C-alpha cells in the first residue's frame, strides 16, 4: 500500500524534504517516553520527517505508536 502526501495548507502534491542538503537531517527519531509529547498527542516513540511544498508551506509527517497501535499524521509547522 502507498499514499502520496499532499500539503495540508494548499493541497499540492509537490512535496519534498525541508531544506534538502547533505548535512541537514530531515528525519528525527524521538525516543519512547511516558510523556504525551508527540505532535500527534500520543505517548511513546515517534519519527518526524520535516517537509515543505512547492509553495513554501512547512509541515511534518509523523509516525508514532501508543500501546500497540501505530499512528500516521501530518502536522503543520508554525
C-alpha positions as CSV (number, residue, x, y, z in Angstrom):
1,X,0.0,0.0,0.0
2,X,1.1,3.5,-0.6
3,X,-0.3,7.0,-0.4
4,X,1.1,10.3,-1.9
5,X,1.3,13.1,0.6
6,X,-0.3,16.4,-0.1
7,X,0.4,19.7,1.5
8,X,-2.2,20.2,4.3
9,X,-2.3,24.0,3.6
10,X,-2.8,24.1,-0.2
11,X,-3.2,20.5,-1.3
12,X,-0.4,20.4,-3.8
13,X,1.3,17.0,-4.3
14,X,4.7,18.8,-4.9
15,X,6.3,17.8,-1.6
16,X,9.9,17.4,-0.7
17,X,12.3,17.2,2.2
18,X,12.7,20.6,4.0
19,X,15.9,22.4,3.3
20,X,17.4,19.4,1.3
21,X,21.1,19.4,1.9
22,X,23.6,16.5,2.7
23,X,24.3,17.9,6.2
24,X,20.7,18.5,7.2
25,X,18.7,15.7,8.8
26,X,15.1,15.9,7.8
27,X,14.1,12.7,9.7
28,X,14.3,12.7,13.5
29,X,13.7,9.6,15.7
30,X,12.3,10.5,19.2
31,X,12.8,8.0,22.0
32,X,10.0,6.1,23.6
33,X,8.9,8.1,26.7
34,X,6.0,8.1,29.1
35,X,5.1,11.7,28.3
36,X,2.4,12.7,25.7
37,X,5.0,14.8,23.8
38,X,4.3,13.5,20.2
39,X,2.9,16.1,17.8
40,X,0.0,13.7,17.4
41,X,-0.7,13.7,21.1
42,X,0.4,10.1,21.6
43,X,2.7,8.7,24.2
44,X,5.7,6.7,23.0
45,X,8.4,7.0,20.4
46,X,7.8,8.6,17.1
47,X,9.6,9.5,13.8
48,X,9.3,13.0,12.4
49,X,10.0,13.9,8.8
50,X,10.1,17.7,8.0
51,X,8.7,18.5,4.6
52,X,7.9,21.6,2.5
53,X,5.7,22.0,-0.6
54,X,6.4,23.9,-3.8
55,X,4.5,26.9,-2.4
56,X,6.7,27.1,0.7
57,X,4.3,25.7,3.3
58,X,6.1,23.7,6.0
59,X,4.8,20.6,7.7
60,X,5.9,17.3,9.3
61,X,4.9,13.7,8.6
62,X,4.7,11.9,11.9
63,X,4.8,8.1,12.5
64,X,4.1,7.2,16.2
65,X,2.9,4.4,18.4
66,X,0.9,4.2,21.6
67,X,0.0,1.0,23.4
68,X,0.5,-1.3,20.4
69,X,-1.3,1.0,17.9
70,X,0.5,2.8,15.1
71,X,-0.5,6.3,14.1
72,X,0.3,8.4,11.0
73,X,-0.3,12.1,10.8
74,X,0.6,15.3,9.0
75,X,1.2,18.3,11.3
76,X,1.6,22.0,10.2
77,X,4.8,23.6,11.3
78,X,4.5,27.0,13.0
